[in-house]
Amino acid sequence: MGRFIYDTNANSVDIDDRTLAHLRIVMMNKLRRSEPFMFDVEIGDGSGRRSFWIHPAVPIQFHFFGSRQPRINRSWVEVLMLSASGPSGLSILPEPAEDEEPASPEQA
């Protein structure tokens, strides 16, 4: 289990290392292009959802608790990129099989 930290530890959410590795790629690519976006995530303890306005001016940390780099599923990265660029912003979508064509966020 990893942790996404937005600015301070008070703004953190626990996320599975594998999922976090994929989110890191998406966020890195969006911010490298200076494209702010909304990130909506369920809180792991079932207490609701949090939305973060992701902007290049705010520090982000990705804390991985596992020692190995997860294998990256390019199809999942593409699905998440489509989500991040959509009107509702980035949310954690189910991982597709690696050979699946990315579905639009509305189909996921």
C-alpha positions in Angstrom: 0.0 0.0 0.0 1.5 3.3 -1.1 0.5 6.9 -0.3 -0.3 9.9 -2.5 0.6 13.1 -0.7 -0.6 16.4 -2.1 1.3 19.3 -0.5 1.2 18.0 3.1 0.6 14.7 5.0 -2.8 16.1 6.0 -3.7 15.8 2.3 -2.8 12.2 1.7 -4.6 9.1 0.5 -3.4 5.5 0.8 -3.4 3.8 -2.7 -2.2 0.4 -3.7 1.4 0.6 -5.0 0.5 -0.8 -8.5 -2.3 1.7 -8.9 -0.1 4.5 -7.6 2.6 3.7 -10.1 0.1 4.1 -12.9 -1.3 7.3 -11.5 2.2 8.7 -11.1 2.8 8.3 -14.9 -0.5 10.0 -15.7 0.0 12.9 -13.3 3.6 13.4 -14.4 2.6 13.6 -18.1 -0.3 16.0 -17.4 1.8 18.3 -15.2 4.8 18.2 -17.6 2.4 19.7 -20.2 1.2 22.3 -17.6 -2.3 20.8 -17.7 -4.0 21.0 -14.3 -6.8 18.6 -13.6 -9.2 17.2 -11.0 -8.2 13.9 -9.2 -11.1 12.2 -7.5 -10.4 9.2 -5.2 -12.2 7.1 -2.7 -10.8 7.1 0.8 -9.5 3.6 1.7 -11.4 3.4 5.0 -14.8 3.8 3.3 -15.4 7.3 4.7 -16.1 8.9 1.3 -14.2 10.6 -1.5 -11.7 13.3 -1.8 -11.1 15.6 -4.8 -7.8 17.3 -5.4 -7.2 20.1 -7.9 -3.8 18.9 -9.3 -1.7 21.9 -10.3 2.0 22.2 -11.1 2.6 24.7 -8.3 1.6 22.3 -5.6 4.2 19.7 -4.4 3.2 16.0 -4.9 4.8 12.9 -3.4 4.2 9.3 -4.3 5.3 7.1 -1.4 5.7 3.5 -2.4 6.0 1.0 0.4 6.9 -2.0 -1.8 10.6 -2.4 -2.8 9.9 -3.5 -6.4 8.7 -1.3 -9.3 5.4 -2.7 -10.5 5.1 -3.8 -14.2 3.3 -1.0 -16.1 0.2 -1.8 -18.1 0.2 0.7 -21.1 -3.5 0.1 -21.7 -4.3 1.2 -18.1 -2.1 4.3 -18.5 -4.0 5.2 -21.7 -7.4 4.7 -20.0 -6.3 6.8 -17.0 -5.0 9.5 -19.3 -8.3 9.7 -21.1 -10.1 10.0 -17.7 -7.7 12.8 -16.6 -8.4 14.7 -19.8 -12.2 14.2 -19.5 -14.7 16.6 -18.0 -14.8 14.7 -14.6 -11.1 14.5 -14.3 -8.9 11.6 -13.2 -10.4 8.8 -11.2 -9.1 5.3 -10.5 -10.6 3.0 -13.1 -10.4 -0.8 -13.3 -7.3 -2.2 -14.9 -7.9 -3.6 -18.3 -6.1 -6.6 -19.8 -2.9 -5.4 -21.4 -4.0 -6.3 -24.9 -7.4 -4.5 -24.6 -8.0 -1.3 -26.5 -8.6 1.6 -24.1 -12.3 2.4 -23.6 -13.4 6.0 -23.2 -14.1 7.0 -19.5 -17.9 6.8 -20.2 -17.5 3.1 -21.2 -15.4 2.1 -18.2 
